[in-house]
Amino acid sequence: MPDITMCNNHTCPKASKCYRHEATPNERWQSYSLFKPDDKGRCNHYLPIQDDEPIKVHEVLIALCSGEVWDDFMGDDKEDDE
């Protein structure tokens, strides 16, 4: 059961690849939000599922807090801003 705010945006093009959307919710208590991607299809709340296994949320938080670039977690889904 995830200890995260899950996403209930069913129209997002990355929903089927996102842990926030695909994780099994806590059956008693689960928070949700309608996260939306920007005009380029990027979402700051996107947590990719890799190799059929979700990434560990704490790894993302450590990376963000330590100054690592979020794009490192975007994998093949990242786009150039140019």
N, C-alpha and C positions, 0 to 999 in steps of 0.2 A: 504494500500500500504506500503510495507516494506521500511524502510530507512536503508537498508543493501546491501552489495554486494551479489547478488544471485549466485547460483551455476548452471552451465549448463553441469555438468558431468552426462550424462545420463546412463553411464555404472557403476556408483557407486552402490554397493550393498545396501547402506543405503539411496539412493536418495528418495525413496517413504516415508521415515520416517523423512526426514530432512526439516526443515522450509526454509532453504536457497534454496532448490530445488523446494519445493511445494507451496511457497507463491505466491500470485497474484502480478505480477510485476506492477510497475508504468507504465502506458501506454505512458507517454511522455518521461520519463528519468529514466533509470534503469541501474545500473552497474552490470556486470557479471564477473565471474572468473571460470576457470576450476580447482576447488579444487580437490585434489586427496588424497585418504587415503594412509597411509604408508603400509609397507609389512604385517603388522598384521591386516589391515583393519580399523585402527583408523584414524580419520580425526580431526585435530585441529580446523576446521571450522564447524564441525557438530553441528547443532542446532536441537535437537530432538523435534518432535511434540508429546505432551503428552495428552492423553484423548481427542484426536481429536482437540486439541487447541494448537497452537504453544506457546512455552515458550516466555516470554517477553525478548527481546534482552537486554534491560537495566539490567535485573536481572543477565544475564550472564556476562555482562561487570563489574557490581559491584562485583560479585563474583571473577572474575579474578583479578581485581584491589585490592581487599581486601586480596588476598592470598588464598582464598578457592581453593580446588583441583578441576580441571576440571572434573575429573572422577565422581564427585557427580552429574554432569549433564548428564553423559552417561547412567545412569540407568542400565537396564539389558544388554545393549550392550557392557559394559566394559569387558575387558579381563585382566587376571593376566599376569604379565610380566615374571613369573617364568616358 
